[in-house]
Amino acid sequence: MVMHFASFMNGQLVTMQVFDVCGRNLYESTFTVEGEVMNKDIYLVRGIYLVRFISGGYATTLKIVKQ
């Protein structure tokens, strides 16, 4: 999974969670952002997933479709 971060996120601690459509937590990782583009090796089968990023008391959730 390739992730793009805004430049102000560099050096920030981020927790990433991946959920399936039933709400099961499939993956969780905490890492420090190192650059605007990062890659995480996560194996996902075809389907719809919710990816939540949490950092500094803020959270955002994105829907992704793996084809």
Residue frames as qw, qx, qy, qz and C-alpha x, y, z in Angstrom:
[[0.000, 0.892, 0.452, 0.000, 0.00, 0.00, 0.00],
 [0.416, 0.238, -0.001, 0.878, 1.49, 3.32, -1.06],
 [0.222, -0.826, -0.464, 0.231, 0.60, 6.25, 1.21],
 [0.328, 0.516, 0.050, 0.790, 1.06, 9.94, 0.50],
 [0.406, -0.681, -0.438, 0.424, 1.44, 12.33, 3.44],
 [0.115, 0.966, 0.041, 0.230, 1.52, 16.13, 3.58],
 [0.537, 0.472, -0.419, 0.559, 5.00, 17.51, 4.25],
 [0.300, -0.606, 0.351, -0.647, 4.01, 18.78, 7.73],
 [0.932, -0.271, -0.010, -0.239, 3.41, 15.15, 8.77],
 [0.690, 0.417, -0.500, 0.316, 7.12, 14.32, 8.43],
 [0.187, 0.311, -0.683, 0.634, 8.41, 13.07, 11.79],
 [0.601, -0.255, 0.200, -0.731, 4.90, 12.54, 13.20],
 [0.168, -0.052, 0.971, -0.159, 3.86, 9.31, 14.90],
 [0.613, 0.087, -0.257, -0.742, 0.90, 7.72, 13.05],
 [0.440, 0.008, 0.878, -0.187, -1.22, 4.68, 13.81],
 [0.469, 0.194, -0.517, -0.689, -2.77, 3.00, 10.79],
 [0.497, 0.067, 0.803, -0.321, -5.64, 0.53, 11.15],
 [0.340, 0.108, -0.668, -0.653, -7.25, -1.52, 8.36],
 [0.507, 0.131, 0.672, -0.524, -10.80, -2.84, 8.80],
 [0.056, 0.216, 0.856, 0.467, -12.96, -5.02, 6.59],
 [0.315, -0.351, -0.312, -0.825, -16.58, -4.02, 5.86],
 [0.665, -0.487, -0.559, -0.095, -17.74, -6.04, 8.89],
 [0.317, -0.878, 0.164, -0.320, -15.59, -3.90, 11.17],
 [0.924, -0.283, 0.022, 0.257, -12.93, -6.52, 11.92],
 [0.089, -0.898, 0.395, 0.174, -9.50, -5.03, 12.55],
 [0.947, 0.298, -0.017, 0.117, -7.23, -6.80, 10.03],
 [0.682, 0.258, -0.153, 0.667, -4.04, -4.81, 10.50],
 [0.274, -0.959, -0.068, -0.018, -2.63, -2.22, 12.88],
 [0.740, 0.112, -0.089, 0.658, 0.75, -0.51, 12.82],
 [0.189, -0.961, -0.050, 0.194, 2.28, 2.54, 14.47],
 [0.734, 0.170, 0.163, 0.637, 5.12, 4.25, 12.63],
 [0.157, -0.703, 0.012, 0.693, 6.90, 7.56, 12.18],
 [0.607, 0.767, 0.207, 0.002, 6.27, 9.31, 8.87],
 [0.497, -0.472, 0.406, 0.605, 9.54, 9.55, 6.96],
 [0.097, -0.088, 0.587, 0.799, 8.92, 11.53, 3.79],
 [0.498, 0.214, 0.028, -0.840, 5.84, 12.36, 1.78],
 [0.820, 0.165, -0.388, -0.387, 5.51, 8.89, 0.21],
 [0.325, -0.394, 0.826, -0.237, 5.71, 5.67, 2.21],
 [0.680, 0.096, -0.616, -0.386, 5.02, 2.04, 1.37],
 [0.528, -0.286, 0.682, -0.418, 3.59, -0.62, 3.71],
 [0.338, 0.119, -0.882, -0.307, 3.49, -4.26, 2.66],
 [0.520, 0.057, 0.587, -0.618, -0.03, -5.40, 3.54],
 [0.056, -0.065, -0.914, -0.397, -1.64, -8.42, 1.91],
 [0.479, 0.286, 0.402, -0.726, -5.33, -7.83, 1.17],
 [0.322, 0.289, 0.853, 0.293, -7.66, -9.93, -0.97],
 [0.064, -0.361, -0.444, -0.818, -10.15, -8.26, -3.30],
 [0.291, -0.659, -0.680, 0.136, -12.72, -6.26, -1.39],
 [0.064, -0.816, -0.068, -0.570, -13.64, -3.00, 0.29],
 [0.636, -0.253, -0.465, 0.561, -11.66, -1.80, 3.30],
 [0.177, -0.960, -0.074, -0.202, -11.62, 1.14, 5.68],
 [0.680, 0.126, -0.292, 0.661, -8.22, 2.55, 6.55],
 [0.334, -0.926, -0.164, -0.070, -7.98, 4.79, 9.60],
 [0.547, 0.337, -0.297, 0.706, -5.00, 7.05, 10.31],
 [0.487, -0.840, -0.239, 0.010, -4.63, 8.46, 13.83],
 [0.598, 0.184, -0.194, 0.755, -2.05, 11.09, 14.76],
 [0.145, 0.099, -0.257, 0.950, -1.86, 13.76, 17.43],
 [0.235, 0.351, 0.612, -0.669, -5.46, 13.37, 18.56],
 [0.529, 0.444, -0.160, -0.705, -6.83, 13.58, 15.01],
 [0.511, 0.039, 0.851, 0.110, -8.19, 10.72, 12.93],
 [0.512, 0.433, -0.265, -0.693, -9.27, 10.26, 9.34],
 [0.638, 0.064, 0.767, -0.033, -10.83, 7.22, 7.70],
 [0.330, 0.458, -0.499, -0.657, -10.60, 6.36, 4.01],
 [0.868, 0.189, 0.405, -0.218, -12.44, 3.75, 2.00],
 [0.071, 0.539, -0.713, -0.442, -10.28, 1.75, -0.39],
 [0.914, 0.247, 0.136, -0.293, -11.23, -0.88, -2.95],
 [0.306, -0.461, 0.785, 0.278, -8.73, -3.66, -3.68],
 [0.792, 0.434, -0.055, -0.425, -9.29, -5.10, -7.16]]
